[in-house]
Amino acid sequence: MLRCSHPQCSWRAIAPSEEAAWPEYAQHLVETHSTTVDADIPEGMVQLKFDDDGDWITVSVEEAGEIQREGHDED
């Protein structure tokens, strides 16, 4: 089961499989944990920031997904 990795966020996916949960998780991240900024980010790339004091990194959508999965594997 997917769960949100943001500190103090208790969101968990309600889906019949992990594969089916990913779109639900993506929607949760956008609605709850994303911020719109005025920045020049290349098409197909996203920016990630892991803590309030950290720097933003620019990665592909695929890399962002891999980083997220790796974070869940450490739990």
C-alpha positions in Angstrom: 0.0 0.0 0.0 1.3 3.5 -0.8 1.5 6.1 1.8 2.7 9.6 1.8 6.3 10.1 2.8 5.8 13.7 3.9 6.4 14.2 7.6 3.1 14.2 9.6 1.0 13.3 6.6 -1.2 10.3 7.2 -2.5 9.9 3.6 -2.7 6.3 2.4 -3.9 5.0 -1.0 -7.2 3.3 -1.3 -6.8 1.2 -4.4 -6.9 -2.5 -5.4 -3.2 -2.6 -6.2 0.0 -0.6 -5.9 -0.1 0.1 -9.6 -3.6 1.5 -9.4 -2.6 3.6 -6.4 0.1 5.7 -8.2 -2.3 8.0 -10.0 -4.2 8.6 -6.7 -0.9 9.3 -5.0 0.2 11.7 -7.7 -3.0 13.6 -7.3 -2.6 13.8 -3.5 0.9 15.2 -3.9 -0.2 17.9 -6.3 -3.2 18.9 -4.3 -1.6 18.7 -0.8 2.2 19.2 -1.1 2.9 21.1 -4.3 3.7 24.8 -4.7 3.4 26.9 -7.8 6.5 29.0 -8.4 7.6 31.3 -11.2 10.6 29.4 -12.4 12.0 28.4 -15.8 11.8 24.6 -15.6 12.5 22.6 -18.8 9.6 20.7 -20.2 9.3 17.2 -18.8 11.2 18.1 -15.7 10.0 18.7 -12.1 11.6 20.2 -9.1 11.9 18.5 -5.8 12.8 19.7 -2.3 13.3 17.3 0.5 13.1 19.6 3.6 12.3 23.2 4.4 16.0 24.2 4.4 17.1 22.1 1.4 17.8 23.2 -2.1 15.5 22.5 -5.0 16.7 19.8 -7.5 15.5 19.5 -11.1 14.9 16.0 -12.3 12.8 14.2 -14.9 9.4 12.9 -14.0 10.8 9.3 -14.2 13.7 10.2 -11.8 11.2 11.8 -9.4 9.2 8.6 -9.4 12.3 6.5 -8.8 13.4 8.8 -5.9 9.9 8.4 -4.4 10.0 4.6 -4.7 13.5 4.5 -3.2 12.2 6.5 -0.2 9.4 4.0 0.4 11.8 1.1 0.1 13.9 2.5 3.0 10.8 2.4 5.4 
